[in-house]
């Protein structure tokens, strides 16, 4: 069964990330059906995208009663739904709003496309991935190899910033980023960068800090008009295309993602993953870390465990 006839749903398709993400997915030959869901504006977004001269058939679905139809038969579901950060907010400040949005949408996935790959973009990812997982468990359809927290933007940023510092083509740079997707839980493994790069410790410290706070850099620059949407849409599309390629049988597709994990004492952790026809083929783990990176991992554990537990408890206490 080839997935170059993939049916892909975007939940939150009319939002700041959802619209450019939907555009990038519509532009891909890997997608044959693209269903767009949101609580408003999706018929217009779908009508607009449907005129693009690529083969993906686009449909728009609006409101909770049309959510099931958007999800029926989907192989991949991408979830950028929720509210973005404003200046002064942490990703965790979004928890109260976005937790219930992700729980509701995942519940609909469990009912309508229980075998689909779930790509979760909605922040705080460190909590929303455990939320989605626990909701799927409640329905008895949880498969840890099919639930992904999309951290790709951290990798994209690390690649870009390293390339800028070294005068390299960013398309040729690959920096694995592990841990989570917020502040100090974002751990770039510069020592594992290809091509090999070296930085003095002060540069390395500043570079690591910039990668960790790059989202906040954009939130500040947008001055109240939202958070990273265009670069996030690019990163979300990159991850989705990698997943579709792997589902199509392409060999050697590796992406980092925040998933259920046995690699550390954290229940969920992002590491490089070999993707395959059924999602995660193999967790490639942390690899060899420098002393600097070992410390970053140790320093991230407390916050990461707390965010994971917060997500799990949310589902536990749901009515």
Backbone bond lengths (Angstrom), bond angles and torsions (degrees), N, CA, C in turn:
res aa  C-N    CA-C-N  psi(-1)  N-CA   C-N-CA  omega(-1)  CA-C   N-CA-C  phi
1 X - - - 1.474 - - 1.517 109.38 -
2 X 1.323 116.27 119.64 1.464 119.06 -177.81 1.508 111.97 -99.09
3 X 1.325 114.86 136.04 1.455 120.01 -177.13 1.519 111.97 -94.72
4 X 1.350 117.50 13.75 1.461 115.04 172.44 1.517 108.65 -77.40
5 X 1.346 114.89 10.89 1.453 121.54 164.29 1.518 108.45 -114.97
6 X 1.301 116.65 41.21 1.456 119.74 -170.55 1.517 112.25 -70.62
7 X 1.336 114.14 140.15 1.460 120.85 169.38 1.521 107.48 -100.43
8 X 1.320 114.88 120.06 1.469 121.52 -175.11 1.523 109.37 -121.35
9 X 1.337 117.08 134.63 1.460 121.91 175.23 1.518 109.96 -110.21
10 X 1.325 115.86 141.41 1.459 121.60 171.67 1.528 106.83 -115.58
11 X 1.330 116.47 118.99 1.463 121.96 -179.27 1.526 108.55 -102.92
12 X 1.310 115.58 112.49 1.464 121.29 -170.43 1.519 108.62 102.04
13 X 1.345 115.35 33.92 1.466 122.08 -169.44 1.526 114.52 -73.87
14 X 1.336 117.56 -14.77 1.463 119.43 -178.40 1.522 112.56 -95.10
15 X 1.320 116.52 -1.82 1.463 120.98 -175.16 1.513 113.68 -83.00
16 X 1.332 114.93 -173.51 1.466 121.60 -176.43 1.517 113.08 -63.41
17 X 1.323 117.41 -38.41 1.467 121.47 174.96 1.533 109.12 -85.41
18 X 1.325 116.31 -41.33 1.465 121.63 -172.91 1.517 114.72 -57.09
19 X 1.336 116.92 -41.88 1.467 118.72 -177.70 1.532 113.00 -67.44
20 X 1.353 118.92 -55.01 1.475 116.97 178.21 1.530 112.83 -64.22
21 X 1.331 118.36 -31.69 1.464 121.14 176.31 1.534 110.20 -63.33
22 X 1.316 116.12 -44.31 1.471 120.78 179.14 1.531 110.92 -63.26
23 X 1.318 116.19 -37.97 1.469 121.04 176.57 1.532 110.95 -60.51
24 X 1.334 116.05 -46.33 1.473 119.86 -179.51 1.530 110.90 -65.36
25 X 1.332 117.49 -38.09 1.472 120.38 178.97 1.528 111.04 -68.77
26 X 1.332 116.70 -39.13 1.472 121.13 177.87 1.526 110.83 -62.29
27 X 1.311 115.52 -30.03 1.472 121.43 -176.80 1.534 112.68 -78.77
28 X 1.341 117.01 -5.82 1.464 119.88 -173.85 1.527 112.88 -98.04
29 X 1.338 116.56 135.56 1.466 120.55 175.78 1.531 113.27 -69.96
30 X 1.334 117.69 -10.10 1.466 120.66 179.90 1.525 112.03 -75.83
31 X 1.330 116.49 -19.23 1.467 121.26 -173.52 1.522 110.13 -103.79
32 X 1.351 117.00 124.58 1.465 119.43 177.62 1.519 112.41 -102.65
33 X 1.344 116.68 -28.34 1.456 120.57 175.81 1.511 109.01 -134.94
34 X 1.320 115.96 130.83 1.456 121.78 -178.83 1.525 107.77 -124.35
35 X 1.340 116.59 114.71 1.454 119.28 178.68 1.528 109.05 -107.03
36 X 1.317 114.77 130.75 1.456 121.35 -175.04 1.518 109.50 -111.33
37 X 1.331 116.66 123.63 1.456 120.78 -179.96 1.527 110.92 -122.71
38 X 1.321 116.11 138.63 1.459 121.36 169.94 1.527 107.85 -162.43
39 X 1.335 116.45 175.79 1.466 118.59 -179.99 1.525 111.42 -87.69
40 X 1.343 117.29 -6.83 1.468 121.63 176.04 1.523 109.50 -158.76
41 X 1.323 115.96 158.07 1.484 124.38 168.89 1.531 116.66 70.77
42 X 1.330 119.85 -5.13 1.474 118.39 -175.53 1.530 114.65 -66.39
43 X 1.340 119.98 -34.04 1.469 116.93 177.82 1.528 112.32 -58.72
44 X 1.329 116.59 -38.07 1.462 120.99 179.03 1.519 112.49 -69.20
45 X 1.330 115.77 -44.49 1.467 119.89 179.12 1.533 109.56 -62.22
46 X 1.327 116.52 -41.94 1.471 121.30 -179.79 1.528 111.00 -65.49
47 X 1.332 117.29 -43.68 1.469 120.93 179.06 1.527 110.10 -59.43
48 X 1.334 115.53 -44.48 1.460 122.67 -179.28 1.541 110.23 -61.72
49 X 1.318 117.27 -53.34 1.467 121.20 -178.09 1.526 112.31 -65.64
50 X 1.331 117.10 -29.45 1.478 120.82 -175.60 1.523 112.29 -64.38
51 X 1.325 117.96 -17.77 1.471 121.09 -179.34 1.525 112.99 -83.50
52 X 1.316 116.68 -7.34 1.468 119.75 -179.40 1.526 109.86 -73.96
53 X 1.326 116.24 137.71 1.471 123.10 -170.38 1.535 113.61 -80.04
54 X 1.330 115.92 50.21 1.461 120.36 173.42 1.519 107.40 -124.27
55 X 1.326 117.52 165.55 1.456 119.36 -166.04 1.524 115.85 -78.24
56 X 1.316 118.05 -16.92 1.461 119.41 -177.56 1.532 111.09 -59.24
57 X 1.334 115.12 126.51 1.462 121.04 174.08 1.524 108.15 -82.35
58 X 1.322 117.17 125.78 1.462 120.94 -175.19 1.526 110.68 -108.07
59 X 1.339 116.36 130.68 1.465 120.31 173.00 1.524 109.28 -127.47
60 X 1.322 115.67 146.64 1.457 121.74 179.59 1.516 110.31 -109.78
61 X 1.310 117.25 137.02 1.467 123.18 -178.12 1.514 107.49 -130.94
62 X 1.334 116.23 134.00 1.464 120.17 -173.33 1.525 110.91 -128.58
63 X 1.330 115.53 130.86 1.463 120.42 174.89 1.517 113.94 81.00
64 X 1.336 116.13 157.78 1.470 123.27 -173.06 1.537 114.31 -54.14
65 X 1.337 117.87 -34.73 1.470 118.88 -177.61 1.529 113.04 -72.91
66 X 1.344 116.97 -13.12 1.476 119.43 177.38 1.532 112.49 -104.77
67 X 1.340 116.06 2.24 1.468 120.65 -177.52 1.526 111.56 -65.23
68 X 1.336 117.31 -43.54 1.461 121.31 179.91 1.518 112.30 -57.16
69 X 1.324 116.04 -44.31 1.474 121.19 -179.48 1.528 111.21 -63.78
70 X 1.330 116.35 -35.29 1.466 120.56 179.41 1.528 110.96 -65.60
71 X 1.341 116.41 -29.64 1.470 121.24 -172.03 1.522 114.42 -96.22
72 X 1.325 117.64 -23.14 1.473 121.57 -176.22 1.528 111.45 -51.65
73 X 1.328 115.88 122.99 1.468 120.02 174.23 1.518 115.56 77.39
74 X 1.340 117.63 8.69 1.474 119.03 -178.84 1.529 111.39 -76.44
75 X 1.310 115.66 139.69 1.460 121.51 174.91 1.531 111.51 -91.50
76 X 1.326 115.45 -31.45 1.459 120.52 -179.44 1.527 108.76 -134.35
77 X 1.324 116.03 133.61 1.467 121.68 176.84 1.527 107.87 -123.41
78 X 1.325 115.85 125.38 1.463 120.84 179.70 1.529 107.63 -111.45
79 X 1.327 116.55 129.79 1.466 120.70 -172.68 1.530 112.44 -119.74
80 X 1.348 116.81 92.35 1.465 120.08 172.54 1.533 112.73 -96.82
81 X 1.332 118.15 10.56 1.468 121.54 -174.63 1.523 112.34 -64.15
82 X 1.323 115.85 153.68 1.463 120.64 175.76 1.509 111.93 127.53
83 X 1.335 115.90 -174.56 1.468 120.21 -179.77 1.523 109.98 -100.68
84 X 1.353 116.33 146.72 1.469 119.93 179.31 1.526 111.51 -88.41
85 X 1.335 115.56 171.08 1.467 120.89 177.36 1.523 111.35 -77.95
86 X 1.325 114.62 150.15 1.464 122.30 168.90 1.538 106.67 -111.42
87 X 1.341 117.06 162.47 1.470 118.30 179.63 1.531 111.75 -51.96
88 X 1.340 115.66 138.16 1.458 120.90 179.19 1.522 113.48 88.91
89 X 1.337 117.23 -9.58 1.470 120.34 179.52 1.518 111.01 -92.70
90 X 1.322 116.04 145.03 1.461 120.39 168.64 1.526 107.45 -93.09
91 X 1.330 117.11 168.12 1.464 119.73 176.60 1.534 109.88 -62.31
92 X 1.330 115.61 -32.29 1.459 119.04 -178.81 1.531 112.49 -67.31
93 X 1.344 117.02 -25.21 1.474 120.49 177.08 1.534 111.34 -63.03
94 X 1.329 116.80 -18.22 1.465 121.18 179.93 1.524 111.70 -83.23
95 X 1.338 115.68 -7.19 1.464 119.90 -168.98 1.523 112.73 -53.91
96 X 1.343 116.70 -51.37 1.463 119.47 -171.85 1.526 112.94 -57.27
97 X 1.334 116.39 -41.85 1.462 119.47 179.49 1.522 111.78 -76.29
98 X 1.333 116.01 -50.93 1.461 119.45 -170.06 1.523 114.12 -75.24
99 X 1.337 117.05 -25.71 1.468 119.96 179.66 1.528 110.63 -59.67
100 X 1.325 116.83 -47.84 1.463 118.25 -177.78 1.528 111.74 -72.10
101 X 1.336 117.36 -31.95 1.475 119.91 176.31 1.530 109.72 -61.75
102 X 1.334 116.65 -48.53 1.474 120.57 -178.76 1.532 110.87 -64.98
103 X 1.330 116.87 -39.81 1.469 120.30 178.78 1.526 110.79 -61.87
104 X 1.326 117.39 -45.38 1.467 122.64 179.85 1.527 111.53 -62.69
105 X 1.327 116.30 -45.68 1.470 120.43 -178.14 1.530 111.03 -68.12
106 X 1.332 116.74 -39.95 1.468 119.97 179.00 1.524 110.84 -66.24
107 X 1.329 116.41 -37.24 1.461 121.42 175.87 1.532 110.30 -56.67
108 X 1.338 116.27 -43.79 1.468 121.07 178.69 1.532 111.11 -66.53
109 X 1.329 117.18 -36.74 1.476 120.85 176.38 1.523 109.94 -63.22
110 X 1.335 116.67 -44.33 1.470 121.31 -179.87 1.528 110.61 -57.84
111 X 1.326 116.94 -36.56 1.475 121.84 -178.17 1.521 113.39 -80.24
112 X 1.347 116.86 -33.67 1.463 120.05 -168.73 1.530 115.67 -110.05
113 X 1.337 116.54 -25.96 1.481 119.29 179.80 1.524 108.20 -149.02
114 X 1.353 116.77 63.54 1.470 120.94 -171.55 1.527 114.27 -61.20
115 X 1.335 117.89 -18.97 1.470 119.72 -177.91 1.520 112.95 -98.81
116 X 1.319 117.52 -0.19 1.469 120.68 -175.93 1.523 111.67 -67.15
117 X 1.324 114.98 153.26 1.465 121.50 169.04 1.520 107.37 -76.17
118 X 1.329 117.16 131.95 1.465 121.79 178.75 1.522 109.77 -108.72
119 X 1.326 115.93 122.17 1.464 121.35 178.40 1.520 107.82 -113.19
120 X 1.324 116.44 109.09 1.459 120.95 -171.57 1.526 110.91 -102.12
121 X 1.332 113.79 120.43 1.460 121.93 -179.31 1.523 110.27 -105.73
122 X 1.334 116.86 -29.13 1.473 122.31 -175.15 1.525 111.23 -55.13
123 X 1.334 115.29 127.08 1.467 120.75 179.18 1.527 111.75 -85.12
124 X 1.338 119.31 156.66 1.475 126.82 -3.78 1.536 111.81 -77.95
125 X 1.322 116.66 113.04 1.465 122.76 -177.15 1.537 111.98 -52.70
126 X 1.342 116.42 -36.00 1.471 120.17 179.83 1.530 111.95 -59.57
127 X 1.330 117.10 -22.82 1.468 122.08 177.40 1.528 113.17 -107.68
128 X 1.331 117.47 -33.21 1.480 119.05 -175.38 1.528 112.48 -71.85
129 X 1.329 117.63 -28.79 1.480 119.50 176.11 1.538 110.84 -67.52
130 X 1.352 118.86 -46.85 1.468 118.67 172.18 1.540 112.77 -59.47
131 X 1.328 117.86 -37.48 1.474 120.70 177.92 1.529 109.92 -59.90
132 X 1.326 116.88 -52.52 1.467 120.74 -179.41 1.534 110.47 -58.52
133 X 1.320 116.59 -42.37 1.467 121.18 -178.50 1.525 111.38 -62.31
134 X 1.333 116.37 -44.41 1.470 120.50 -179.19 1.534 111.52 -67.47
135 X 1.325 117.15 -35.86 1.474 120.44 177.24 1.531 109.88 -65.03
136 X 1.328 116.53 -43.63 1.470 120.44 178.21 1.528 110.95 -62.79
137 X 1.338 116.29 -38.54 1.475 120.82 177.50 1.527 110.49 -60.24
138 X 1.332 116.60 -43.09 1.472 121.13 179.24 1.530 111.47 -56.15
139 X 1.328 115.89 -32.93 1.470 120.96 -179.93 1.530 112.05 -89.76
140 X 1.343 116.26 -3.36 1.470 120.27 -178.99 1.514 114.18 70.61
141 X 1.345 117.19 24.71 1.477 119.60 -178.56 1.535 112.25 -123.12
142 X 1.341 116.70 18.38 1.468 119.05 -177.14 1.520 111.74 -73.47
143 X 1.320 116.33 126.76 1.464 122.64 171.78 1.529 107.04 -128.53
144 X 1.356 116.80 107.69 1.468 120.12 -174.77 1.528 114.14 -60.01
145 X 1.332 116.99 -17.53 1.466 120.08 179.46 1.523 113.17 -81.42
146 X 1.340 116.29 -1.56 1.467 120.21 -174.96 1.520 113.78 -122.56
147 X 1.332 117.25 8.65 1.470 120.27 -179.61 1.529 109.04 -118.70
148 X 1.327 115.73 118.83 1.462 121.75 -172.47 1.528 111.84 -125.35
149 X 1.315 116.58 129.81 1.464 120.50 167.31 1.520 106.97 -90.10
150 X 1.318 116.83 121.93 1.467 120.52 -173.70 1.536 109.67 -80.84
151 X 1.314 115.36 105.67 1.470 122.31 179.09 1.531 110.79 -107.00
152 X 1.317 116.30 7.59 1.473 122.22 -171.53 1.523 112.98 -54.13
153 X 1.333 117.42 -30.87 1.461 118.96 -179.18 1.533 111.27 -62.47
154 X 1.338 117.41 -31.88 1.470 119.97 176.86 1.526 110.53 -63.37
155 X 1.325 115.91 -39.54 1.467 120.90 179.83 1.522 109.95 -69.52
156 X 1.328 115.86 -44.02 1.473 121.93 178.99 1.535 110.14 -58.71
157 X 1.333 116.02 -44.26 1.469 120.29 179.28 1.522 111.46 -66.25
158 X 1.329 116.07 -44.34 1.469 119.81 179.34 1.527 110.22 -59.72
159 X 1.330 116.42 -44.54 1.473 120.80 178.87 1.525 110.87 -58.89
160 X 1.333 115.90 -44.96 1.464 122.00 -177.40 1.528 110.92 -65.22
161 X 1.333 116.74 -47.24 1.467 120.35 -175.35 1.531 111.57 -68.85
162 X 1.337 116.80 -39.37 1.470 120.44 177.23 1.531 109.62 -64.37
163 X 1.340 115.81 -44.26 1.470 120.41 -179.99 1.530 110.92 -60.46
164 X 1.333 116.76 -41.77 1.473 121.04 178.68 1.527 110.84 -60.83
165 X 1.336 116.25 -46.15 1.470 120.18 -177.84 1.526 112.37 -66.08
166 X 1.344 116.50 -31.98 1.468 120.00 -174.19 1.527 113.50 -104.21
167 X 1.338 117.22 -0.02 1.467 119.39 -179.09 1.524 112.71 66.83
168 X 1.339 116.51 34.86 1.474 121.25 -179.72 1.525 110.43 -103.15
169 X 1.326 116.19 164.20 1.465 121.26 171.96 1.526 107.15 -76.86
170 X 1.348 117.95 117.99 1.473 119.51 -175.86 1.533 113.63 -59.31
171 X 1.322 117.00 -26.41 1.467 120.61 179.66 1.528 111.65 -66.32
172 X 1.338 116.96 -19.06 1.466 121.75 -178.47 1.528 112.55 -98.25
173 X 1.337 116.52 -5.37 1.461 120.63 -176.02 1.524 109.65 -96.99
174 X 1.333 116.64 136.94 1.467 119.86 175.24 1.524 110.86 -135.83
175 X 1.325 115.07 111.09 1.464 122.16 178.29 1.526 108.44 -109.89
176 X 1.336 118.77 116.00 1.466 118.54 173.79 1.531 109.22 -68.07
177 X 1.333 116.51 139.34 1.463 120.98 175.21 1.522 107.11 -125.28
178 X 1.330 115.78 125.83 1.464 120.80 -172.83 1.531 110.41 -119.58
179 X 1.341 115.59 176.10 1.461 120.60 176.56 1.510 111.72 98.82
180 X 1.343 115.51 -116.30 1.459 120.70 -179.05 1.505 110.72 -128.72
181 X 1.336 115.77 -156.79 1.461 120.16 -176.00 1.524 110.76 -133.35
182 X 1.334 116.32 50.81 1.464 120.75 175.60 1.526 109.37 -162.99
183 X 1.329 116.20 126.18 1.462 121.58 171.97 1.511 113.71 46.27
184 X 1.335 115.48 -126.31 1.473 118.99 -172.54 1.530 113.34 -73.90
185 X 1.351 118.17 -5.47 1.475 118.93 174.02 1.533 110.68 -79.07
186 X 1.334 116.89 -10.82 1.477 121.87 177.09 1.525 107.85 -84.05
187 X 1.334 116.86 114.11 1.469 120.66 -172.59 1.527 111.06 -122.67
188 X 1.343 116.33 98.40 1.465 119.48 178.16 1.530 110.30 -76.58
189 X 1.318 116.25 130.00 1.474 120.33 179.35 1.528 109.01 -96.74
190 X 1.321 114.67 76.83 1.476 120.96 -177.20 1.533 110.38 -61.48
191 X 1.332 116.75 -29.65 1.473 120.45 -179.35 1.533 111.37 -66.27
192 X 1.338 116.55 -19.94 1.474 120.71 179.63 1.529 112.35 -102.81
193 X 1.331 116.45 9.77 1.466 120.52 -179.30 1.527 110.68 -61.00
194 X 1.337 115.75 139.30 1.469 119.48 166.23 1.528 107.46 -115.24
195 X 1.333 119.85 132.29 1.466 125.86 -6.84 1.535 110.76 -65.18
196 X 1.323 116.25 163.44 1.466 120.60 -178.58 1.530 110.08 -63.00
197 X 1.337 115.73 132.55 1.471 120.33 177.46 1.525 109.09 -131.46
198 X 1.325 115.95 152.25 1.469 119.32 176.30 1.523 109.22 -131.55
199 X 1.324 115.01 143.14 1.460 121.78 178.83 1.522 109.55 -133.51
200 X 1.353 117.34 145.36 1.466 118.59 169.80 1.532 109.10 -62.35
201 X 1.326 117.14 155.39 1.460 121.41 -170.02 1.533 113.40 -59.73
202 X 1.349 117.38 -35.42 1.476 118.47 179.67 1.534 111.24 -68.44
203 X 1.333 116.41 -39.17 1.472 120.71 176.50 1.529 109.83 -64.84
204 X 1.322 115.83 -43.51 1.469 121.89 -179.82 1.533 110.74 -60.28
205 X 1.335 115.97 -43.14 1.462 121.15 179.49 1.526 110.78 -63.70
206 X 1.327 116.68 -44.55 1.467 121.59 179.41 1.530 110.97 -66.02
207 X 1.326 116.35 -41.89 1.468 121.78 179.72 1.535 110.77 -62.96
208 X 1.328 115.60 -45.14 1.470 120.78 178.69 1.530 110.09 -60.42
209 X 1.343 115.65 -45.52 1.466 120.69 178.23 1.516 111.99 -61.23
210 X 1.320 117.12 -39.31 1.466 120.12 179.93 1.525 111.14 -66.12
211 X 1.331 116.53 -41.64 1.474 120.21 178.50 1.536 109.79 -63.08
212 X 1.344 115.99 -42.16 1.465 120.46 -178.60 1.523 112.25 -66.48
213 X 1.322 117.04 -33.82 1.469 120.77 -175.46 1.526 113.14 -107.32
214 X 1.341 117.13 14.36 1.466 120.70 -176.32 1.527 111.87 -62.38
215 X 1.320 116.86 -34.90 1.466 120.53 178.22 1.520 110.66 -63.15
216 X 1.323 115.73 -41.92 1.460 121.40 179.55 1.528 110.52 -66.54
217 X 1.346 116.43 -34.58 1.468 122.60 175.65 1.543 109.73 -55.92
218 X 1.327 116.24 -43.33 1.474 121.01 -179.47 1.534 110.65 -73.01
219 X 1.341 116.54 -42.65 1.472 120.56 178.36 1.540 109.44 -56.17
220 X 1.330 116.78 -44.74 1.474 121.46 179.16 1.526 110.74 -64.25
221 X 1.320 116.98 -46.29 1.469 121.07 -177.45 1.531 111.36 -63.71
222 X 1.326 116.52 -32.64 1.470 120.07 179.22 1.527 112.30 -80.09
223 X 1.333 116.32 -10.64 1.470 123.42 169.82 1.526 113.79 47.94
224 X 1.335 115.79 49.80 1.457 119.31 175.19 1.520 113.59 100.71
225 X 1.333 116.61 -11.62 1.469 120.72 -178.68 1.532 111.82 -90.57
226 X 1.331 117.71 20.32 1.453 119.55 174.22 1.512 113.95 117.61
227 X 1.326 114.81 -163.35 1.465 121.52 -177.21 1.531 108.01 -125.66
228 X 1.328 116.20 -167.23 1.468 119.93 -177.86 1.533 110.09 -63.25
229 X 1.308 116.36 117.74 1.464 120.83 -179.82 1.530 111.04 -117.03
230 X 1.316 117.14 -45.74 1.465 120.75 -174.80 1.526 111.14 -73.46
231 X 1.346 116.36 -47.16 1.468 119.38 177.71 1.532 110.24 -66.78
232 X 1.351 116.92 -34.15 1.465 120.31 177.10 1.522 110.95 -67.07
233 X 1.336 117.01 -39.81 1.462 120.61 177.17 1.537 110.09 -61.92
234 X 1.342 116.15 -42.99 1.469 120.73 177.05 1.527 110.38 -58.69
235 X 1.341 115.89 -47.61 1.466 120.97 -177.19 1.531 110.83 -66.86
236 X 1.328 117.17 -40.08 1.467 121.29 177.91 1.514 111.34 -63.26
237 X 1.322 116.39 -40.13 1.467 121.11 177.57 1.530 109.97 -67.41
238 X 1.323 116.85 -43.31 1.468 120.35 178.89 1.533 110.03 -56.53
239 X 1.336 116.66 -46.69 1.463 119.51 -179.87 1.532 111.16 -64.71
240 X 1.315 117.07 -43.94 1.474 121.37 -179.51 1.524 110.89 -61.58
241 X 1.327 117.23 -42.59 1.471 120.50 179.02 1.531 110.90 -65.13
242 X 1.328 117.41 -39.46 1.471 120.29 177.08 1.528 110.11 -60.52
243 X 1.325 115.70 -44.50 1.457 121.60 179.64 1.524 110.67 -62.17
244 X 1.333 117.20 -46.34 1.475 121.54 178.98 1.521 111.35 -63.06
245 X 1.333 116.68 -41.74 1.471 120.63 176.40 1.527 110.74 -57.91
246 X 1.326 115.96 -46.93 1.470 121.31 -179.02 1.528 110.73 -64.95
247 X 1.339 117.03 -40.76 1.466 121.11 178.12 1.529 111.05 -64.23
248 X 1.335 115.42 -26.52 1.462 121.49 177.22 1.518 112.93 -82.32
249 X 1.349 116.29 0.83 1.456 119.60 177.09 1.507 114.75 95.33
250 X 1.322 118.60 6.29 1.468 120.18 175.67 1.525 108.91 -65.28
251 X 1.328 116.53 134.05 1.466 121.76 -176.40 1.523 111.29 -88.35
252 X 1.332 115.57 150.43 1.464 120.96 169.90 1.519 115.50 72.91
253 X 1.334 117.64 23.82 1.469 119.84 178.04 1.534 109.04 -82.05
254 X 1.328 116.19 117.92 1.470 121.18 -178.66 1.527 109.71 -122.19
255 X 1.323 116.71 128.27 1.468 122.35 171.53 1.529 108.03 -138.20
256 X 1.327 115.66 148.74 1.463 119.83 170.75 1.526 108.40 -81.17
257 X 1.320 116.76 143.63 1.460 120.27 175.59 1.526 109.43 -159.85
258 X 1.339 115.13 152.32 1.462 122.47 -178.48 1.529 108.39 -85.94
259 X 1.333 116.20 107.39 1.468 121.82 -171.21 1.530 110.89 -137.72
260 X 1.331 115.71 168.20 1.467 122.03 171.30 1.517 107.09 -57.26
261 X 1.326 116.61 133.19 1.461 118.78 -166.74 1.517 112.67 -150.49
262 X 1.322 115.42 146.91 1.471 122.36 173.77 1.527 110.40 -111.29
263 X 1.327 116.57 13.01 1.475 120.11 -172.22 1.527 112.86 -77.60
264 X 1.330 116.72 -26.10 1.470 121.31 179.38 1.530 106.72 -136.75
265 X 1.335 116.47 -173.35 1.472 118.18 177.74 1.531 111.09 -79.63
266 X 1.344 118.01 -0.93 1.468 121.99 174.46 1.518 109.97 -85.67
267 X 1.340 116.20 135.76 1.472 121.36 -179.19 1.523 112.75 -63.27
268 X 1.338 114.88 -31.16 1.469 121.33 177.50 1.514 107.58 -126.82
269 X 1.313 116.28 140.21 1.457 120.01 -176.51 1.514 107.73 -162.91
270 X 1.315 116.15 142.78 1.457 120.07 177.91 1.521 110.24 -92.87
271 X 1.323 115.40 130.23 1.468 122.91 174.03 1.531 106.68 -147.16
272 X 1.335 117.99 167.95 1.464 118.81 174.31 1.533 110.53 -62.40
273 X 1.338 115.37 134.38 1.466 121.72 -178.84 1.517 109.42 -122.62
274 X 1.321 115.93 136.05 1.462 119.96 169.04 1.523 106.36 -83.71
275 X 1.335 116.30 119.51 1.463 121.00 -178.51 1.521 110.46 -92.91
276 X 1.328 115.64 149.42 1.464 120.71 -179.14 1.516 111.31 -145.15
277 X 1.334 115.27 -165.27 1.466 120.48 -175.54 1.518 112.82 -61.38
278 X 1.331 116.76 -27.86 1.466 120.43 -175.73 1.524 112.36 -112.99
279 X 1.335 115.88 27.08 1.463 119.48 179.79 1.514 111.16 98.43
280 X 1.338 116.26 -123.13 1.471 118.67 179.27 1.522 108.95 -74.18
281 X 1.320 116.19 118.70 1.458 122.50 175.14 1.527 109.11 -84.88
282 X 1.348 114.99 -43.13 1.461 119.91 -176.40 1.520 109.15 -159.03
283 X 1.336 115.82 132.21 1.458 120.08 173.48 1.527 107.59 -83.43
284 X 1.326 116.78 119.38 1.472 120.52 -175.08 1.526 112.32 -83.54
285 X 1.337 116.67 -5.65 1.459 120.49 172.20 1.518 114.01 73.67
286 X 1.326 115.01 -169.11 1.461 121.43 -173.29 1.523 113.42 -83.03
287 X 1.322 117.34 -22.99 1.465 119.31 -174.22 1.521 110.94 66.92
288 X 1.314 114.93 -163.72 1.474 120.04 -176.99 1.522 109.87 -84.89
289 X 1.337 116.08 124.85 1.469 120.95 -178.86 1.524 111.21 -104.13
290 X 1.316 115.54 148.73 1.468 120.02 170.25 1.532 108.24 -76.07
291 X 1.318 117.21 166.06 1.469 121.24 178.25 1.534 110.23 -60.44
292 X 1.330 116.18 -38.66 1.470 122.69 178.27 1.540 109.99 -59.23
293 X 1.332 116.15 -44.48 1.469 121.78 -178.63 1.533 111.86 -72.27
294 X 1.335 116.40 -37.36 1.475 120.81 175.54 1.522 110.22 -54.84
295 X 1.336 115.28 -43.15 1.464 120.08 -179.69 1.527 111.15 -67.10
296 X 1.323 117.06 -40.23 1.468 120.69 177.55 1.530 110.66 -59.34
297 X 1.339 116.10 -42.37 1.474 120.65 179.24 1.533 109.56 -63.45
298 X 1.328 116.69 -47.75 1.466 120.72 -179.64 1.528 111.12 -59.65
299 X 1.335 116.18 -41.56 1.471 121.33 -178.37 1.528 113.04 -69.54
300 X 1.332 117.20 -22.26 1.472 121.23 -176.65 1.523 112.64 -84.65
301 X 1.329 116.60 -22.57 1.470 121.17 -168.21 1.522 114.51 -57.11
302 X 1.320 116.60 -46.60 1.464 120.18 -176.96 1.519 112.48 -58.85
303 X 1.341 115.37 -51.78 1.472 120.07 -179.73 1.527 111.33 -61.82
304 X 1.327 116.15 -43.13 1.461 120.78 -177.09 1.532 111.04 -63.31
305 X 1.322 116.46 -45.71 1.470 120.22 178.78 1.529 111.28 -60.79
306 X 1.326 115.67 -40.65 1.467 120.89 179.26 1.519 112.19 -62.19
307 X 1.341 116.35 -44.80 1.469 121.36 179.81 1.526 111.49 -64.88
308 X 1.328 116.32 -38.76 1.469 121.27 179.03 1.532 109.68 -64.82
309 X 1.320 115.25 -47.24 1.475 119.63 -179.70 1.526 110.91 -62.64
310 X 1.320 116.20 -38.81 1.465 120.72 179.16 1.538 110.36 -59.23
311 X 1.331 116.53 -41.69 1.467 120.89 177.49 1.512 112.23 -66.04
312 X 1.332 115.73 -45.60 1.474 119.92 -179.71 1.534 111.32 -62.65
313 X 1.337 115.37 -43.31 1.473 120.11 180.00 1.528 111.25 -63.66
314 X 1.317 116.82 -35.24 1.466 120.46 179.10 1.535 110.38 -57.42
315 X 1.324 116.74 -44.94 1.475 120.41 -179.02 1.517 110.47 -72.06
316 X 1.327 115.86 -37.70 1.462 121.87 178.38 1.533 110.90 -57.45
317 X 1.353 115.58 -39.44 1.461 120.90 -175.02 1.533 113.56 -95.50
318 X 1.350 116.08 6.59 1.462 119.40 179.72 1.521 110.33 -71.16
319 X 1.338 115.10 143.96 1.457 118.17 177.59 1.522 109.94 -71.68
